[in-house]
Amino acid sequence: MLAQGLRRFWFAPLLLLSACASTPEFDTSRVDPTLTPRAAVTELPANRGKTVLWGGVILHTANLAKLTRLEVLAYPLDGDRRPRRDRDPLGRFLIERQGFLEPATYAEGRLLTVVGTLSGSEDGKVGGSAYVYPVIEAGQLHLWPKDSDYDRGRSNVHFGIGVGIGL
C-alpha cells in the first residue's frame, strides 16, 4: 500500500514539470552567437553561410512565386530565445522560407525566432533611407503566441495554495 502511494507521489512532480515545458527547442549547435544583423552585412563575404539564431517583430510578409519573405526588426533574445522588445533593436533582416506562409498568421507585430543560414544581402529602403538587409534562409521558424502573459511581462509559473483570480 505504501509502495503504491510512493509511486503516485513521484509521478505528480514529473507531470507538473512536463506541463511547464512549452519552450521550443532550437538547434543551436552551429549558431554563431556573436553575429547580429548589423554586423552580418558589414563583412558579408566572411559571414555568408554562417548559422544564426535571431528573433524579432514581423514588419511585413510577402508571398512570392515559390517562397515567403518576412521583414523582421531584430531584438535580443531571452533565455527561452524569445525576442525582448523591451531592449534596443539590433537592426532589420529578411527571412526567406520555401513555400507559402499565411500572412494573416505571420502578421505585422507578431514575434518570431528563426534558426537559419545567412545567404546574402538585399538592398532596400526604410522610409526614404537606403538599407542593406541580411537575408536568412530559414531552417527552423517559431512564431510566438500573441497576447500571452509572457508578453505582458508576467510569469506563467505560479506557486501557492489557495484560490486566486487572474486579471
Backbone bond lengths (Angstrom), bond angles and torsions (degrees), N, CA, C in turn:
res aa  C-N    CA-C-N  psi(-1)  N-CA   C-N-CA  omega(-1)  CA-C   N-CA-C  phi
1 M - - - 1.453 - - 1.530 110.36 -
2 L 1.337 116.09 -45.23 1.459 120.58 178.45 1.525 110.66 -64.29
3 A 1.325 116.90 -37.47 1.471 120.97 179.20 1.528 111.13 -63.11
4 Q 1.332 117.47 -39.10 1.468 120.17 177.54 1.523 111.25 -64.35
5 G 1.314 116.53 -40.69 1.466 120.72 178.71 1.523 111.28 -64.03
6 L 1.324 118.16 -40.02 1.460 122.00 178.51 1.520 110.80 -66.91
7 R 1.336 117.12 -38.96 1.461 119.99 178.44 1.527 110.83 -62.99
8 R 1.305 117.62 -39.91 1.460 120.91 177.41 1.525 110.70 -68.20
9 F 1.327 117.17 -36.16 1.460 121.48 -176.92 1.526 111.77 -64.75
10 W 1.326 119.19 -42.89 1.475 120.13 -178.19 1.516 111.39 -71.10
11 F 1.316 117.34 -25.02 1.459 120.54 -178.45 1.532 112.08 -73.05
12 A 1.330 118.69 -35.00 1.463 122.17 -177.51 1.535 112.32 -60.12
13 P 1.352 120.64 -49.93 1.473 119.02 177.72 1.530 112.63 -61.63
14 L 1.327 117.20 -35.91 1.455 120.44 178.58 1.523 110.57 -63.33
15 L 1.318 117.03 -41.39 1.451 122.05 178.08 1.527 110.94 -64.00
16 L 1.320 117.36 -42.47 1.461 121.14 178.49 1.518 111.55 -63.72
17 L 1.322 117.49 -42.37 1.459 120.51 179.07 1.519 111.64 -65.04
18 S 1.305 117.88 -38.96 1.465 119.59 -179.74 1.520 111.11 -68.11
19 A 1.333 118.23 -28.19 1.455 120.93 178.22 1.525 111.42 -69.01
20 C 1.329 117.37 -25.22 1.458 121.65 -179.63 1.528 112.60 -85.30
21 A 1.307 118.51 -8.12 1.462 122.17 -172.63 1.522 111.86 -87.67
22 S 1.340 117.10 60.39 1.453 119.92 -178.49 1.528 112.40 -101.26
23 T 1.317 117.71 0.77 1.453 121.43 178.86 1.524 109.23 -76.33
24 P 1.338 117.35 132.24 1.466 119.17 -179.05 1.530 111.62 -68.28
25 E 1.298 115.98 152.06 1.463 122.45 175.66 1.519 108.05 -93.64
26 F 1.328 116.77 127.59 1.454 121.80 178.15 1.523 108.49 -112.35
27 D 1.322 116.46 138.20 1.456 121.19 175.50 1.529 107.95 -80.45
28 T 1.317 116.00 100.87 1.463 121.23 -177.07 1.526 112.22 -105.75
29 S 1.327 117.41 13.35 1.465 121.26 -174.35 1.527 113.21 -61.35
30 R 1.324 118.77 -29.68 1.471 120.80 -178.43 1.528 112.57 -115.03
31 V 1.334 117.05 11.50 1.462 121.42 -176.40 1.522 111.12 -75.25
32 D 1.337 115.94 137.35 1.459 122.22 171.97 1.531 106.47 -92.23
33 P 1.352 118.76 102.28 1.462 120.66 -173.79 1.527 113.83 -71.69
34 T 1.321 118.05 -12.97 1.468 120.76 -178.20 1.521 112.75 -87.45
35 L 1.306 118.06 -13.47 1.458 121.79 -173.33 1.529 111.60 -85.01
36 T 1.327 116.83 119.23 1.460 122.93 176.18 1.524 108.58 -105.69
37 P 1.326 118.28 165.32 1.470 119.43 178.06 1.529 113.33 -57.46
38 R 1.326 118.06 -41.26 1.464 119.88 179.22 1.521 111.16 -65.25
39 A 1.330 117.05 -43.47 1.466 120.91 -179.34 1.528 111.50 -68.10
40 A 1.329 116.86 -31.59 1.469 121.04 -176.53 1.520 112.05 -60.78
41 V 1.337 117.23 -39.30 1.465 119.35 -176.19 1.529 112.75 -85.61
42 T 1.323 118.47 -16.95 1.473 119.25 -179.60 1.524 111.33 -69.17
43 E 1.320 116.95 -32.66 1.473 121.19 177.07 1.524 108.82 -132.39
44 L 1.315 114.93 61.83 1.462 120.51 -174.34 1.527 114.17 -58.57
45 P 1.339 120.37 -44.98 1.468 117.42 -178.60 1.533 113.31 -56.90
46 A 1.321 117.63 -37.59 1.466 120.85 -179.91 1.523 112.05 -75.99
47 N 1.330 117.13 -25.46 1.465 121.00 -175.90 1.521 114.19 -96.07
48 R 1.326 117.58 -15.79 1.473 120.75 -179.13 1.530 109.44 -58.28
49 G 1.310 116.00 133.58 1.457 121.65 179.51 1.520 113.96 92.22
50 K 1.327 117.34 -9.53 1.463 119.57 178.51 1.524 110.38 -73.73
51 T 1.328 115.26 150.52 1.454 121.69 177.14 1.523 108.68 -92.15
52 V 1.327 115.59 132.44 1.462 120.85 -179.30 1.523 110.37 -124.04
53 L 1.309 114.83 156.38 1.460 123.62 172.13 1.516 105.69 -124.90
54 W 1.322 116.16 103.12 1.453 122.33 -177.38 1.520 109.38 -127.73
55 G 1.317 114.90 160.19 1.458 120.00 176.72 1.505 110.37 -153.27
56 G 1.313 115.23 166.70 1.450 119.53 179.78 1.508 112.20 172.83
57 V 1.328 114.42 -156.79 1.460 123.45 -177.40 1.521 109.05 -108.50
58 I 1.326 116.70 130.37 1.460 121.28 178.15 1.526 109.40 -67.92
59 L 1.335 115.54 128.07 1.455 121.75 176.31 1.523 112.02 -101.15
60 H 1.349 116.36 -31.46 1.462 120.30 -177.08 1.524 109.60 -161.13
61 T 1.338 115.85 144.42 1.462 122.57 176.06 1.519 108.42 -125.02
62 A 1.331 116.50 129.13 1.469 121.19 178.73 1.521 109.28 -131.71
63 N 1.321 116.16 125.56 1.462 121.02 174.65 1.514 108.69 -93.58
64 L 1.330 115.79 122.56 1.456 122.72 178.57 1.526 108.35 -105.01
65 A 1.315 117.64 -171.90 1.465 121.38 -174.25 1.533 112.76 -55.32
66 K 1.344 118.02 -48.96 1.465 120.15 -174.85 1.517 113.97 -124.43
67 L 1.331 116.72 1.98 1.455 118.78 -177.86 1.516 110.90 -150.12
68 T 1.320 114.43 167.13 1.459 121.51 174.24 1.514 107.67 -111.97
69 R 1.319 115.83 138.53 1.466 121.84 178.56 1.521 108.76 -117.60
70 L 1.338 115.48 127.65 1.453 122.40 177.67 1.521 109.32 -112.90
71 E 1.329 117.18 131.90 1.457 121.71 171.16 1.524 106.29 -97.01
72 V 1.338 115.74 129.26 1.461 121.21 -172.97 1.527 110.20 -130.14
73 L 1.330 116.07 137.64 1.458 122.60 170.41 1.521 106.49 -93.39
74 A 1.335 116.35 115.22 1.465 122.08 -172.72 1.523 112.21 -78.36
75 Y 1.334 114.62 144.61 1.464 123.05 173.69 1.521 108.57 -134.15
76 P 1.341 117.17 156.98 1.470 119.08 173.06 1.525 109.66 -59.66
77 L 1.331 116.19 154.88 1.458 121.89 -178.91 1.526 110.34 -103.08
78 D 1.336 115.74 148.69 1.465 119.46 175.36 1.530 109.57 -88.08
79 G 1.315 117.47 -170.53 1.463 121.99 -177.80 1.515 114.15 -63.55
80 D 1.336 117.38 -23.79 1.465 122.09 177.22 1.524 111.99 -90.09
81 R 1.336 116.34 -0.35 1.469 124.61 -178.34 1.525 112.18 76.05
82 R 1.324 116.18 23.73 1.460 122.92 178.13 1.529 108.62 -93.31
83 P 1.341 118.57 136.91 1.469 120.92 178.88 1.529 112.04 -60.89
84 R 1.335 115.27 139.10 1.473 122.38 -179.81 1.516 109.05 -103.99
85 R 1.326 116.40 96.72 1.462 120.74 -179.19 1.517 113.07 -70.76
86 D 1.327 117.24 -10.34 1.457 119.94 177.56 1.529 112.14 -82.56
87 R 1.326 117.59 -0.13 1.465 123.29 178.28 1.528 109.16 -107.73
88 D 1.331 116.64 168.80 1.465 121.23 179.33 1.525 110.64 -70.81
89 P 1.344 118.48 141.32 1.468 121.43 177.55 1.524 111.41 -62.75
90 L 1.343 114.70 153.57 1.467 122.50 -178.52 1.519 112.89 -106.31
91 G 1.322 117.88 8.80 1.454 121.68 -176.98 1.515 110.34 116.64
92 R 1.310 115.49 -173.19 1.467 122.13 -179.90 1.515 109.25 -118.69
93 F 1.324 115.20 156.49 1.460 120.24 174.83 1.512 109.59 -152.27
94 L 1.325 115.50 163.72 1.463 122.88 177.00 1.520 108.65 -110.93
95 I 1.315 115.62 140.36 1.465 122.25 173.13 1.516 107.19 -113.01
96 E 1.324 116.13 132.47 1.460 120.99 172.91 1.513 108.12 -114.30
97 R 1.326 115.39 128.15 1.459 122.16 -179.32 1.515 108.08 -129.67
98 Q 1.328 117.44 126.72 1.456 121.80 178.81 1.519 109.75 -60.87
99 G 1.330 116.36 139.70 1.453 121.71 178.06 1.517 112.59 90.65
100 F 1.311 113.70 -168.56 1.460 122.39 -173.69 1.523 110.43 -102.30
101 L 1.335 116.61 129.48 1.459 122.35 169.46 1.528 107.12 -115.46
102 E 1.295 117.06 131.21 1.461 122.14 -176.67 1.528 110.88 -65.76
103 P 1.346 118.12 118.20 1.462 121.17 -179.38 1.529 113.35 -62.24
104 A 1.318 117.86 -27.90 1.457 119.47 177.82 1.529 111.20 -69.62
105 T 1.333 116.47 -29.53 1.461 121.35 177.01 1.523 110.53 -83.34
106 Y 1.322 117.07 -47.93 1.463 122.85 178.12 1.530 107.96 -90.06
107 A 1.329 114.69 62.43 1.459 121.87 -171.11 1.527 112.03 -92.22
108 E 1.313 114.67 161.09 1.460 121.51 176.63 1.529 109.74 -53.92
109 G 1.327 115.13 133.04 1.464 120.98 178.02 1.511 114.63 96.44
110 R 1.335 118.39 -14.50 1.471 120.70 179.27 1.520 110.16 -75.60
111 L 1.323 116.13 145.95 1.458 122.53 176.84 1.521 109.84 -90.11
112 L 1.330 115.81 141.45 1.461 119.54 175.22 1.517 109.99 -147.07
113 T 1.308 114.56 161.29 1.461 123.32 175.19 1.519 107.14 -130.65
114 V 1.336 115.81 140.66 1.458 121.26 -177.83 1.522 110.47 -133.61
115 V 1.319 115.66 140.53 1.464 122.44 165.16 1.516 104.42 -112.04
116 G 1.322 116.07 126.41 1.452 118.95 -177.76 1.508 111.77 -164.35
117 T 1.314 114.76 -176.76 1.459 122.69 -176.96 1.519 110.08 -106.75
118 L 1.315 115.86 132.82 1.461 121.01 175.95 1.521 107.63 -72.41
119 S 1.343 115.89 111.68 1.467 119.72 -173.87 1.521 113.74 -100.82
120 G 1.327 117.19 -16.33 1.454 119.32 -178.93 1.510 110.43 163.34
121 S 1.334 114.63 -152.57 1.460 120.03 178.86 1.518 108.94 -143.00
122 E 1.316 115.32 165.19 1.455 120.52 177.22 1.519 108.59 -143.79
123 D 1.331 115.06 134.59 1.455 120.19 176.99 1.520 109.29 -78.57
124 G 1.336 114.41 139.94 1.451 120.13 178.14 1.508 110.13 -153.94
125 K 1.320 115.43 -163.18 1.465 121.00 178.65 1.517 109.05 -135.60
126 V 1.329 114.08 144.71 1.456 121.67 169.75 1.518 104.32 -119.71
127 G 1.320 115.36 107.29 1.460 119.27 -169.63 1.516 107.82 65.48
128 G 1.328 117.33 -126.33 1.455 121.15 177.88 1.520 113.38 -97.59
129 S 1.322 117.34 1.47 1.470 121.26 -176.36 1.524 111.80 -95.69
130 A 1.330 114.95 141.84 1.466 120.18 175.05 1.532 109.07 -68.64
131 Y 1.330 115.95 144.32 1.467 121.21 -179.09 1.521 108.82 -145.31
132 V 1.329 117.31 139.38 1.460 122.22 176.33 1.529 107.67 -106.73
133 Y 1.332 115.33 117.00 1.460 122.06 -178.64 1.526 110.44 -94.75
134 P 1.341 118.86 130.36 1.466 118.93 165.66 1.534 107.77 -71.64
135 V 1.319 116.84 144.08 1.467 121.86 -179.07 1.533 108.66 -113.26
136 I 1.325 115.11 128.60 1.460 122.60 -178.84 1.524 109.30 -111.50
137 E 1.320 116.62 129.21 1.468 121.13 169.19 1.517 106.02 -86.32
138 A 1.328 116.09 113.76 1.461 121.47 -173.77 1.518 111.59 -69.19
139 G 1.309 115.60 130.57 1.455 122.16 170.80 1.521 108.82 -100.74
140 Q 1.322 114.82 -56.45 1.456 122.05 179.15 1.528 107.96 -124.05
141 L 1.309 116.11 128.28 1.457 122.30 -176.69 1.522 108.04 -127.12
142 H 1.340 116.51 127.17 1.461 120.27 178.60 1.525 109.37 -124.59
143 L 1.318 115.98 120.74 1.459 122.96 176.48 1.527 107.04 -95.00
144 W 1.330 116.68 121.88 1.462 121.23 -177.49 1.525 110.48 -79.55
145 P 1.340 117.15 146.98 1.465 120.04 178.48 1.527 111.00 -59.50
146 K 1.314 116.52 146.22 1.456 119.16 178.52 1.525 109.77 -91.57
147 D 1.324 115.00 155.34 1.465 122.63 177.06 1.526 113.69 53.03
148 S 1.321 117.69 38.61 1.458 119.73 179.00 1.522 109.89 -87.68
149 D 1.318 116.45 163.23 1.465 120.72 175.70 1.519 110.09 -59.61
150 Y 1.313 116.85 -35.97 1.466 121.64 179.92 1.521 109.99 -59.65
151 D 1.318 116.67 -41.28 1.448 122.01 -178.12 1.528 111.75 -66.37
152 R 1.319 117.59 -27.80 1.456 121.45 179.65 1.518 111.65 -90.11
153 G 1.332 117.82 6.16 1.450 121.23 175.36 1.514 114.84 87.04
154 R 1.325 117.56 11.82 1.455 120.21 177.86 1.508 109.10 -106.84
155 S 1.300 116.69 145.57 1.452 122.60 -179.86 1.524 109.98 -75.30
156 N 1.322 116.13 147.88 1.458 121.55 175.02 1.519 112.06 -90.39
157 V 1.337 118.51 -1.59 1.443 123.27 -178.67 1.529 107.85 -105.45
158 H 1.316 117.30 126.57 1.451 122.10 -179.26 1.513 109.09 -132.61
159 F 1.315 115.71 140.40 1.462 121.17 176.84 1.519 108.03 -120.86
160 G 1.311 117.22 146.67 1.456 119.94 175.60 1.501 111.55 148.82
161 I 1.300 113.28 173.92 1.454 120.98 179.67 1.522 106.93 -129.51
162 G 1.295 116.41 135.05 1.461 118.84 176.97 1.503 111.37 129.89
163 V 1.307 115.25 -163.15 1.457 122.71 -176.78 1.522 107.66 -109.05
164 G 1.305 116.08 136.36 1.463 119.81 178.99 1.515 110.15 -136.90
165 I 1.312 114.47 158.42 1.463 120.65 177.48 1.505 107.02 -123.65
166 G 1.317 118.33 122.36 1.468 122.22 179.48 1.511 110.56 -93.61
167 L 1.314 115.47 134.08 1.469 120.75 177.94 1.491 110.42 -114.17
